Amino acid sequence: MPMRKRVLPRGWYPGSADECNREIDEFLKGFTPPRGMWRGGVVPHAGWFFSGRAAARVMSTIAGSVRADRVVIYGGHLAEGQQPIIYTDDSWETPFGAQRLDSDTSRKLVSAGEVTEADRSFSDNTVEIQLPLVRRFFPEVPVIAIHSPASDRAMRLGEAVGALLEAEGLAAVYLGSADLTHYGPNYGFTPKGNLAEAVQWVKEKNDRSLINKALAMDAHGLLQDARSKQNTCSAGPIASVIASMSRHGVPCGKLLEYYTSYDVAPDASFVGYAAIVY
C-alpha cells in the first residue's frame, strides 16, 4: 500500500530532520529520566511548540529503559459511540523518512473485528504529531497506530492489542495520545470566573482529577471523569494504555511533568498537558 503522506503543516512540527533534531534536543535540555523499566506512557498531541517537550520526555524515558519490537500509538478524538480505527498502510511520511507501520498485525486486528480500517482520506493530529518523535527515539521500530474511543471499548482494545503482541512474542511500547482540559471561549468551556482563577482550577482541580486516575491506572474511573468534567479530549487512548500496561502487572504510573499552554503562551483559551510513564 502507498505511503501515507504528512498532512499537518510545518507549524505543527518541523519540516526537516535537522530541525526536528534541534527542537528535540532543546526539549530534553536539563531533563534526567527517572530510573525504572518504563513500557508505556501518556503523551500530549498539540503542536510541538506547546506539547513537544512533554512528549519527547516521555519517549526518551521509555526508550532509555526497554527494548521495543513495536510501538503502539493509541490516537484519540473519537467519541464514546465510535469504533476504533486503525491504519493499515505500510508506512507514513516523516521528516526523518518513511516510518514503517506494522500493516500485518493491523490487518489481523481488523480481521478479528477489534477495529475498522482507516480510510485513505482520514487524517488526525493525535497520531501524526507523535511519529517524528517515535522515529527519533525508536529508530526502525514498526508502529501500530490505532484511534481509541472514549468508552469501555478502549479497555477491551488495549487488552486485545497487548494479548496479540504477546502471543506473537513481540515486546511493545504503548503510547496514549491525549491533551487535558480545553478551557476558554475557543472551546466553549468556561465554568470558572476570571482567568487567574480559571488557570488555577484547571491545574489544581480539573486536570489533577484525571491525572490522579491515570496514575492509579483506574481506566473505568478515568472514562467517567472525562465525561463529567470535560478534562480530556481523548480519554480512550489513556484507557487503552492502562489496559495494555495492566497485562504486565504494572501497578501505577509516574507523572514526569505537567503544564498548560497558558504557561507557554498566556491566552484566555488554553489546554493542559501531562507527561506520564508506566
C-alpha positions in Angstrom: 0.0 0.0 0.0 1.3 3.5 -0.8 2.9 5.6 2.0 0.5 7.7 4.0 1.6 11.3 3.4 2.1 14.0 6.0 -1.0 16.2 6.4 -0.2 18.6 9.2 1.6 21.8 8.1 5.0 22.9 9.4 3.5 24.9 12.3 2.7 21.6 14.0 6.2 20.1 13.8 9.3 20.9 11.7 9.7 20.1 8.1 13.3 18.6 8.1 15.2 16.0 10.1 17.7 18.6 11.2 15.0 21.0 12.5 13.3 18.1 14.3 16.6 17.0 16.0 17.3 20.6 17.1 13.9 21.0 18.7 14.0 17.6 20.4 17.4 18.4 21.8 16.0 21.6 23.3 13.1 19.7 24.8 15.5 17.4 26.6 17.8 20.0 28.0 18.1 19.7 31.8 15.9 16.6 31.8 17.1 13.4 33.7 14.8 10.4 33.1 13.7 8.6 36.2 15.1 5.1 36.8 12.9 2.2 36.0 11.6 -0.2 33.4 9.1 2.0 31.6 6.9 0.4 28.9 4.2 3.0 28.2 3.1 6.5 28.7 0.7 9.4 28.0 1.9 12.0 25.5 0.1 15.2 24.5 -0.6 16.0 20.9 -0.8 19.7 20.3 1.8 21.3 18.1 5.4 20.8 19.2 5.6 24.4 20.3 3.2 23.6 23.1 3.3 19.8 23.8 6.6 18.6 22.2 8.6 18.9 25.4 6.3 16.6 27.4 6.0 14.0 24.6 9.8 14.0 24.0 10.5 13.4 27.6 8.1 10.5 27.9 9.5 8.8 24.8 13.1 9.5 25.9 12.4 7.9 29.3 10.9 4.8 27.8 13.4 4.4 25.0 16.3 4.5 27.5 14.9 1.7 29.7 13.4 -1.1 27.5 13.8 -2.8 24.1 10.9 -2.5 21.8 9.8 -4.6 18.8 6.7 -2.5 18.2 5.5 0.9 19.2 1.7 1.1 19.6 0.2 4.6 19.4 -3.3 4.9 20.6 -4.7 8.1 19.0 -7.7 10.0 20.1 -10.5 12.3 19.1 -13.1 9.5 18.9 -16.4 9.9 20.7 -17.9 7.4 23.0 -20.0 5.6 20.4 -17.4 5.4 17.7 -15.5 2.3 16.7 -11.7 2.0 17.0 -9.9 3.0 13.7 -6.6 1.5 12.6 -4.1 2.5 9.9 -3.2 -0.5 7.6 -0.8 1.5 5.4 2.8 0.1 5.1 4.5 3.4 6.0 3.9 7.0 6.9 5.9 10.0 5.7 8.0 11.9 8.4 10.9 14.4 8.2 13.2 11.5 9.1 12.0 9.4 6.2 9.3 6.7 5.9 8.1 5.4 9.3 7.3 1.7 8.8 3.8 0.6 10.0 3.1 -3.0 11.1 0.4 -3.5 8.5 0.3 -7.3 9.0 -0.7 -7.0 12.7 -3.0 -4.1 11.9 -4.9 -6.3 9.4 -5.1 -9.1 11.9 -6.9 -6.7 14.3 -9.3 -5.7 11.5 -10.0 -9.4 10.7 -10.6 -10.1 14.4 -13.3 -7.4 14.4 -11.4 -5.3 17.0 -11.0 -2.3 14.8 -12.1 -0.8 11.5 -9.7 0.3 8.8 -8.9 4.0 8.4 -10.0 5.4 5.1 -7.2 6.9 3.0 -8.7 10.3 3.4 -8.9 10.1 7.2 -6.4 12.4 9.0 -5.9 13.4 12.6 -3.2 15.1 14.6 -3.2 12.8 17.6 -1.1 10.1 15.8 0.8 12.1 13.1 2.3 14.6 15.6 4.0 11.7 17.5 5.6 9.9 14.5 8.7 12.1 14.2 9.4 11.6 17.9 8.9 7.9 17.6 11.2 7.8 14.7 13.9 9.7 16.7 13.6 7.6 19.9 12.7 4.2 18.4 14.5 4.2 15.0 13.5 1.4 12.7 10.8 0.0 15.1 7.5 -0.5 13.3 4.4 1.3 14.6 0.8 0.2 15.1 -1.4 3.2 15.1 -5.0 3.0 16.4 -7.6 5.6 17.3 -9.3 4.6 20.6 -12.8 5.7 21.5 -13.8 7.3 24.8 -15.7 4.2 26.0 -15.2 0.9 27.8 -14.2 -0.5 24.4 -10.9 1.4 24.8 -10.0 -1.0 27.6 -11.0 -4.1 25.6 -8.9 -2.7 22.7 -5.9 -2.3 24.9 -6.2 -5.8 26.3 -6.7 -7.3 22.8 -3.7 -5.5 21.3 -1.5 -6.5 24.2 -2.6 -10.1 24.0 -2.0 -10.3 20.3 1.5 -8.9 20.5 2.4 -11.1 23.4 1.2 -14.2 21.5 3.5 -13.2 18.7 6.4 -12.8 21.0 6.8 -9.1 20.4 7.9 -6.6 23.1 5.8 -3.5 22.7 5.8 0.1 24.0 2.4 1.7 24.4 1.7 5.4 24.0 -1.7 7.2 24.6 -2.0 10.5 22.8 -4.2 12.8 24.9 -4.4 16.5 25.8 -6.2 17.5 29.0 -8.8 20.3 29.8 -9.6 22.6 26.9 -10.6 25.8 28.7 -11.8 29.1 27.3 -14.1 30.8 24.8 -12.3 29.0 21.9 -13.6 25.7 23.3 -16.9 26.8 24.7 -15.9 25.7 28.2 -15.7 28.5 30.8 -17.2 27.2 34.1 -14.9 29.4 36.3 -14.6 33.2 36.8 -11.6 35.4 36.0 -8.6 34.0 34.1 -6.3 33.6 37.0 -9.0 31.6 38.9 -9.7 29.5 35.8 -6.0 28.6 35.3 -5.7 27.6 38.9 -8.9 25.5 38.8 -7.8 23.7 35.7 -4.3 22.9 37.1 -5.3 22.0 40.7 -8.8 20.5 40.3 -9.9 19.5 36.8 -6.7 18.2 35.3 -5.5 16.9 38.6 -8.6 14.7 38.9 -7.9 13.0 35.6 -4.2 12.7 36.2 -4.7 11.0 39.6 -6.9 8.4 38.0 -4.4 7.9 35.2 -1.6 7.4 37.7 -3.7 4.9 39.7 -4.5 3.1 36.5 -8.2 3.5 37.1 -9.3 3.3 33.4 -13.0 3.0 34.2 -12.9 5.9 36.6 -10.9 7.9 34.1 -13.5 7.5 31.4 -16.3 8.6 33.8 -14.2 11.6 35.0 -13.7 12.7 31.4 -17.5 12.5 30.7 -18.4 14.5 33.8 -15.6 17.0 33.9 -14.5 17.5 30.3 -10.9 17.2 31.3 -9.5 15.5 28.3 -10.2 15.4 24.5 -9.0 11.8 24.3 -9.9 9.6 27.3 -9.8 6.4 25.1 -6.1 6.4 24.4 -5.3 6.7 28.1 -7.7 3.9 29.0 -6.2 1.7 26.3 -2.6 2.3 27.5 -3.7 1.4 31.1 -5.3 -1.8 29.8 -2.2 -2.8 27.9 0.1 -2.0 30.8 -2.1 -3.9 33.2 -1.2 -7.1 31.3 2.4 -6.6 32.5 1.3 -6.2 36.2 2.2 -2.5 36.3 0.7 -1.1 39.5 0.8 2.7 38.8 2.2 5.5 36.7 4.6 8.3 37.3 4.0 12.0 36.4 7.1 13.4 34.7 5.7 16.8 34.0 2.5 18.9 33.8 1.9 22.3 32.4 -0.6 24.2 30.3 -0.4 26.1 27.0 -1.0 29.2 29.2 2.4 28.6 30.8 3.9 28.7 27.3 1.8 31.5 25.7 -0.8 33.1 28.0 -4.2 33.3 26.5 -7.9 33.3 27.6 -8.2 29.8 25.9 -5.7 27.2 27.0 -5.0 23.4 27.2 -3.4 21.1 29.8 -0.6 18.7 29.0 0.6 15.7 31.1 3.7 13.6 30.6 3.1 10.2 32.3 5.1 7.0 32.2 4.2 3.4 33.2 
